């Protein structure tokens, strides 16, 4: 919500400023210059009387503009907060309903709306003061010209016709001055939006390519963790501590352990979603930090528990794995993921609109589409992050078959809480807060009667 506000509302104000700003400035400057010449030619003394008020008028405008800019910025913050809350409520509407907390959410919205209303009233106060003040200064210029003209007429320096002509032209002068000063209000809106948008552009990713980064090519899939340590922030406890592990190409490796042991974190170091704070992660002997991010991630496929599908059709979502894929390739990927049959049962087959985040599909169907996406990408390295943990038993079996088919001849990491899904793994690594606690096949670990055996028995012999 915050980000969308900056991208939509703020960019609109910037475009409005760029569209109307130059036109208003050029026309107003031309009018002011022409009126100035005419007024000075009519009577220099009357011109001095009129222009003497201008510095005070401009000073007033400058002070109020500064206050308006702060008020407009506060408006942006408050409306962004409301947008964020609305998005949050809509995304979590089932949770809100299940806890019957509609009244609480209404109160939270009212608080946010009241904050926006207060900020809006503040900005309207300064806008009203600004316009009223400029009107008062404009009137003051006219009064000054009339008083000075009266004195000059009495002295015979100007006649009545000169004063009347001057008064007619003074509005030609003050109107574009007002336009220019009024433009500052639009400028403040646009500039405030520009500042907020610049804040987004100024954010640099935590993970970027090195200057001398190289492309990853001809990947076999050997992955090595060399004395790897990781912590999310400085002066915090390490999530991973001196992990050393070698995974040969084509291996099927399972990671198990209690929550918080670092299973997902360890796998996230491979595609460089995070960088190690100690040691190194290598693919085919190359440190992942020395590789370009695009070439690295092009060779890694990830299937997660929380599947994200985009607004659009089934076809579009599968082809996301390979944007230039043909229709035949997409269908073949769906067949490999055991998804083709259910896709053809949908109203429009592959052209069926699945709604935002795939809301029209079941959990198992969404998971199979995400697997089809990875089949289409065809990477040599796979990461299954609890891909079946949110599914029922029937859906789990279908998805598990798809995952095992996908994993053939690829280096595969499986993170699982359901130990039944990793019994066939070539090697199972048991992680704890202290590092690698155990490793071996299912049979070896069960015979050892250690942590893995306890975890297994907790699930199957309650």
C-alpha atoms as one frame of an Amber mdcrd trajectory, in Angstrom:
protein
   0.000   0.000   0.000   2.787   2.423   0.890   4.697   1.543  -2.259   1.625
   1.656  -4.494   0.770   5.122  -3.195   4.203   6.366  -4.168   4.074   4.759
  -7.582   0.536   5.934  -8.489  -0.505   9.118  -6.644   2.960  10.647  -6.408
   3.822   9.909 -10.038   0.491  11.434 -11.134   1.351  14.695  -9.340   4.798
  14.685 -10.955   3.255  14.218 -14.428   0.754  17.024 -13.795   3.599  19.329
 -12.760   5.619  18.522 -15.869   2.564  18.876 -18.102   1.220  22.240 -16.923
   4.266  23.753 -15.207   6.357  24.896 -18.205   3.274  26.299 -19.970   2.219
  28.379 -16.937   5.734  29.687 -16.330   6.396  30.772 -19.929   3.036  32.525
 -20.409   3.205  34.255 -17.022   6.770  35.516 -17.555   5.811  36.957 -20.975
   2.740  38.720 -19.530   4.685  40.088 -16.547   7.481  41.422 -18.765   5.014
  43.118 -21.159   2.913  44.620 -18.349   6.058  45.797 -16.546   7.253  47.743
 -19.573   3.848  49.339 -20.079   3.435  50.300 -16.396   6.886  51.880 -16.180
   6.187  53.860 -19.354   2.862  55.136 -17.956   4.365  56.322 -14.655   7.622
  55.219 -13.013   6.431  56.594  -9.648   3.201  54.558  -9.721   5.249  51.529
 -10.768   7.506  51.967  -7.735   4.424  52.202  -5.483   3.094  48.951  -6.926
   6.387  47.056  -6.883   7.196  48.106  -3.298   4.591  45.607  -2.067   5.938
  42.706  -4.151   8.878  41.682  -1.897   6.532  41.289   1.078   4.092  39.324
  -1.079   6.856  36.963  -2.254   8.225  36.532   1.285   4.761  35.611   2.536
   4.359  33.110  -0.312   7.774  31.561   0.440   6.983  31.044   4.146   3.525
  29.570   3.467   4.896  27.376   0.669   7.346  25.801   3.059   4.550  24.998
   5.506   2.358  23.663   2.687   5.127  21.349   1.481   5.368  19.754   4.930
   1.574  19.486   5.123   1.337  17.846   1.673   4.079  15.393   2.588   2.161
  14.425   5.730  -0.940  13.917   3.588   0.990  11.463   1.390   2.187   9.513
   4.413  -1.316   9.262   5.893  -3.017   8.180   2.652  -0.272   5.606   2.103
  -0.945   4.252   5.602  -4.646   3.909   4.780  -3.871   2.148   1.479  -1.555
  -0.261   3.299  -4.225  -1.051   5.881  -6.920  -1.619   3.237  -4.612  -3.959
   1.323  -3.811  -5.778   4.558  -7.507  -6.179   5.419  -8.425  -7.468   1.971
  -5.522  -9.931   1.872  -6.346 -11.242   5.333 -10.116 -11.007   5.113 -10.606
 -14.686   5.999  -8.512 -14.286   9.130 -10.495 -11.202  10.121 -13.779 -13.065
   9.642 -12.603 -16.225  11.378 -11.744 -14.227  14.511 -14.843 -12.011  14.158
 -12.599  -8.950  14.414 -14.430  -6.744  11.919 -15.098  -4.150  14.658 -11.389
  -3.982  15.536 -10.431  -3.497  11.890 -13.110  -0.814  11.532 -11.643   1.025
  14.507  -8.143   0.757  13.062  -9.415   2.140   9.753 -11.213   4.971  11.547
  -8.016   5.863  13.410  -6.079   5.950  10.160  -8.815   7.924   8.452  -8.970
  10.410  11.334  -5.219  10.890  11.057  -5.558  11.573   7.330  -8.473  13.966
   7.990  -6.401  15.925  10.519  -3.485  16.128   8.076  -5.849  17.217   5.288
  -7.415  19.930   7.485  -3.923  21.191   8.299  -3.016  21.427   4.623  -6.336
  23.168   3.828  -5.627  25.691   6.602  -2.300  26.637   5.024  -3.810  26.651
   1.532  -6.615  28.963   2.724  -4.161  31.254   4.513  -2.002  31.275   1.392
  -4.824  32.263  -0.983  -6.321  34.813   1.427  -2.913  36.374   2.013  -2.176
  36.711  -1.706  -5.600  38.283  -2.225  -4.866  40.771   0.557  -1.488  41.695
  -0.963  -3.096  42.163  -4.389  -5.628  44.541  -2.857  -2.823  46.296  -0.986
  -0.983  46.918  -4.277  -4.114  48.529  -5.726  -4.617  50.670  -2.610  -0.970
  51.761  -2.729  -1.288  52.747  -6.387  -4.523  54.702  -5.721  -3.054  56.604
  -2.738   0.182  57.371  -4.598  -1.773  58.373  -7.724  -3.983  60.723  -5.685
  -0.895  62.505  -4.333   0.732  62.680  -7.798  -2.480  64.037  -9.369  -2.595
  66.730  -6.673   0.993  67.648  -7.539   0.247  67.572 -11.247   2.785  64.815
 -11.918   0.162  62.521 -13.506  -3.359  63.066 -14.749  -6.493  61.063 -14.023
  -6.361  59.204 -17.374  -2.845  57.916 -16.533  -4.029  56.648 -13.149  -7.076
  54.910 -14.687  -4.914  53.335 -17.415  -2.372  52.245 -14.823  -5.090  50.650
 -12.676  -6.364  48.729 -15.696  -2.904  47.407 -16.491  -2.017  46.629 -12.910
  -4.344  43.602 -13.038  -2.565  42.462 -16.210   0.581  42.514 -14.078  -0.768
  40.997 -10.851  -2.764  38.163 -12.483   0.290  36.364 -13.941   2.183  37.067
 -10.687  -0.665  35.291  -8.855  -0.527  32.505 -11.438   3.184  32.045 -10.826
   2.712  32.070  -7.073  -0.277  29.718  -7.347   1.883  27.452  -9.466   4.061
  26.961  -6.422   1.160  25.063  -4.828   1.161  22.641  -7.751   4.940  22.613
  -7.603   4.835  21.664  -3.926   2.482  18.771  -4.715   4.674  17.575  -7.563
   7.945  18.153  -5.732   6.697  16.331  -2.641   5.746  13.398  -4.858   9.125
  13.604  -6.587  10.960  13.520  -3.248   9.023  10.458  -2.108   9.614   8.724
  -5.441  13.310   9.572  -5.257  13.449   7.823  -1.886  12.440   4.610  -3.672
  15.010   5.092  -6.434  17.689   5.783  -3.839  17.216   2.355  -2.249  19.960
  -0.016  -3.344  19.515  -3.801  -3.192  21.410  -5.525  -0.412  22.613  -8.106
  -2.944  24.181  -6.844  -6.171  26.590  -8.095  -8.822  30.282  -7.520  -8.220
  31.978  -5.326 -10.809  33.927  -8.290 -12.162  31.105 -10.856 -11.802  31.111
 -13.628 -14.401  28.354 -15.653 -16.058  27.561 -19.119 -14.737  27.679 -21.558
 -17.645  27.667 -25.317 -18.257  26.430 -26.127 -14.759  26.944 -29.650 -13.471
  25.380 -28.992 -10.068  28.124 -29.690  -7.511  27.362 -27.491  -4.491  29.728
 -26.921  -1.602  29.177 -25.098   1.680  32.591 -24.208   3.072  32.536 -23.284
   6.763  29.392 -21.213   6.187  28.127 -18.845   8.881  25.225 -16.441   8.616
  23.444 -13.827  10.709  20.693 -11.504   9.525  22.120  -8.411  11.180  25.287
  -7.455  12.994  25.326  -8.014  16.744  22.593 -10.664  16.450  22.828 -14.377
  17.070  24.109 -16.488  14.182  21.481 -18.562  12.390  24.126 -20.791  10.779
  27.444 -21.517  12.409  30.390 -23.075  10.511  28.386 -25.360   8.205  30.489
 -27.486   5.862  28.706 -29.709   3.361  29.382 -31.130  -0.088  26.456 -32.014
  -2.353  27.478 -33.794  -5.581  25.732 -33.113  -8.879  22.388 -34.888  -9.206
  22.120 -35.666  -5.483  18.768 -35.686  -3.673  19.460 -34.005  -0.331  16.910
 -33.520   2.449  17.168 -30.992   5.278  15.214 -31.564   8.486  15.260 -30.105
  11.959  13.304 -27.973  14.361  11.906 -24.568  13.406  14.604 -21.914  13.473
  17.437 -24.368  12.805  18.308 -22.565   9.550  17.064 -24.989   6.881  15.440
 -22.376   4.631  18.222 -19.897   5.346  20.871 -22.391   4.230  19.069 -22.968
   0.921  18.491 -19.226   0.462  22.256 -18.730   0.342  22.506 -20.713  -2.916
  20.547 -18.224  -5.110  21.981 -15.364  -3.010  18.754 -14.175  -1.464  21.224
 -13.533   1.355  25.014 -13.438   1.395  27.052 -15.487   3.821  28.672 -13.593
   6.676  31.425 -16.188   6.861  32.754 -18.939   4.613  31.560 -19.521   1.043
  28.889 -21.250  -1.042  30.202 -22.651  -4.310  28.636 -24.121  -7.429  31.012
 -26.272  -9.476  33.857 -24.706  -7.514  32.787 -21.100  -8.242  31.866 -18.812
  -5.338  28.268 -17.658  -5.914  29.322 -14.115  -4.984  31.587 -14.046  -8.051
  28.685 -14.866 -10.399  26.092 -12.579 -11.948  22.765 -12.849 -10.137  20.792
 -13.460 -13.330  22.952 -16.319 -14.568  23.022 -17.825 -11.048  19.266 -17.715
 -10.544  18.593 -18.860 -14.115  20.069 -22.219 -13.087  18.025 -22.621  -9.888
  14.373 -23.621  -9.580  12.439 -23.061  -6.347   9.118 -24.591  -5.301   7.801
 -23.099  -2.076   4.979 -23.826   0.321   3.348 -20.445  -0.292   2.782 -20.472
  -4.054   2.477 -17.085  -5.719   0.483 -16.974  -8.941  -0.005 -13.800 -10.920
  -3.246 -12.306 -12.208  -3.842 -13.831 -15.625  -4.386 -17.199 -17.266  -3.049
 -20.642 -16.454  -0.934 -20.455 -19.607   0.629 -17.131 -18.624   1.521 -18.380
 -15.151   3.231 -21.548 -16.389   5.089 -19.681 -19.128   6.492 -17.358 -16.454
   9.187 -20.014 -16.018  10.315 -19.451 -19.610   8.776 -16.329 -21.173   9.606
 -17.359 -24.761   8.213 -20.889 -24.428   5.915 -22.275 -27.116   2.428 -23.555
 -26.346   3.640 -27.122 -26.868   6.406 -26.629 -24.300   3.934 -25.218 -21.770
   1.570 -28.161 -22.220   4.445 -30.649 -21.911   5.559 -28.985 -18.665   2.004
 -29.195 -17.316   1.831 -32.891 -18.187   5.122 -33.541 -16.391   3.732 -31.750
 -13.327   0.510 -33.835 -13.380  -1.399 -30.616 -14.041  -2.653 -31.066 -17.607
  -5.717 -33.089 -16.665  -7.115 -30.607 -14.140  -6.228 -27.676 -16.421  -8.296
 -29.170 -19.247 -11.229 -29.540 -16.830 -11.260 -25.779 -16.222 -13.841 -23.683
 -18.152 -11.336 -22.344 -20.703  -8.482 -24.784 -20.252  -5.103 -23.083 -20.414
  -6.806 -19.729 -21.089  -8.774 -19.814 -17.828  -8.310 -16.685 -15.717  -7.249
 -17.858 -12.256  -7.852 -14.601 -10.365  -5.508 -12.742  -8.060  -2.955 -15.115
  -6.511  -4.807 -18.054  -8.083  -7.815 -17.651  -5.793  -9.976 -19.832  -8.070
  -7.665 -22.856  -7.651  -7.117 -25.303  -4.800  -3.818 -25.536  -2.928  -2.768
 -28.690  -4.767  -3.638 -27.200  -8.155  -1.640 -24.048  -7.455   1.319 -26.130
  -6.310   1.251 -28.192  -9.512   1.243 -25.019 -11.611   4.311 -23.795  -9.721
   6.004 -27.156 -10.400   5.082 -26.905 -14.104   6.701 -23.476 -14.102   9.962
 -25.003 -12.840   9.707 -27.923 -15.309   9.526 -25.322 -18.071  12.511 -23.434
 -16.678  14.462 -26.726 -16.613  17.181 -25.731 -14.091  19.972 -28.102 -12.967
  19.518 -27.143  -9.281  16.254 -27.397  -7.336  15.058 -26.234  -3.927  11.789
 -27.611  -2.512  10.953 -25.517   0.536   8.205 -27.423   2.403   6.390 -27.719
  -0.920   3.781 -30.204   0.352   3.359 -29.199   3.999   0.113 -27.259   3.430
  -1.600 -29.962   1.349  -4.017 -32.730   2.271  -2.903 -36.354   1.893  -4.449
 -36.866  -1.537  -2.991 -33.648  -2.983   0.336 -34.362  -1.295   0.701 -37.686
  -3.102   0.058 -36.137  -6.529   2.384 -33.199  -5.863   5.054 -35.497  -4.385
   5.011 -37.624  -7.553   5.479 -34.445  -9.607   8.352 -33.283  -7.417  10.155
 -36.615  -7.642   9.767 -36.621 -11.423  11.140 -33.058 -11.535  14.103 -33.955
  -9.296  15.467 -36.685 -11.579  19.094 -35.980 -12.613  19.083 -32.610 -10.840
  20.819 -31.471  -7.666  17.887 -31.218  -5.284  17.457 -29.784  -1.796  14.270
 -30.730   0.023  13.212 -28.915   3.195  10.501 -30.925   4.901   8.558 -31.222
   8.139   6.666 -34.267   6.884   9.413 -36.854   7.080   7.401 -39.310   4.977
   8.240 -37.200   1.929  12.018 -37.554   2.276  12.470 -41.235   3.197  13.914
 -41.895  -0.268  16.481 -39.077  -0.081  20.067 -40.125  -0.809  21.181 -38.157
   2.221  19.311 -36.535   5.084  20.909 -33.691   7.009  19.593 -32.965  10.500
  20.198 -29.323  11.388  20.092 -27.810  14.844  21.052 -24.439  16.269  24.584
 -25.792  16.730  24.976 -26.870  13.087  24.814 -30.283  11.425  23.781 -32.731
  14.107  23.353 -35.883  12.019  23.568 -37.009   8.406  22.885 -40.219   6.523
  20.102 -42.178   4.832  16.732 -42.751   6.477  17.717 -46.271   7.521  21.097
 -45.168   8.893  19.596 -42.357  10.950  16.819 -44.548  12.325  19.411 -47.135
  13.369  21.447 -44.437  15.100  18.479 -43.631  17.354  19.349 -39.966  17.584
  17.485 -36.735  16.847  16.098 -37.910  13.489  14.638 -41.059  15.015  12.934
 -38.957  17.702  11.475 -36.591  15.093  10.258 -39.525  13.006   8.656 -41.303
  15.936   6.936 -38.102  17.055   5.145 -37.988  13.679   4.330 -41.646  13.164
   4.141 -43.198  16.633   2.280 -40.657  18.707
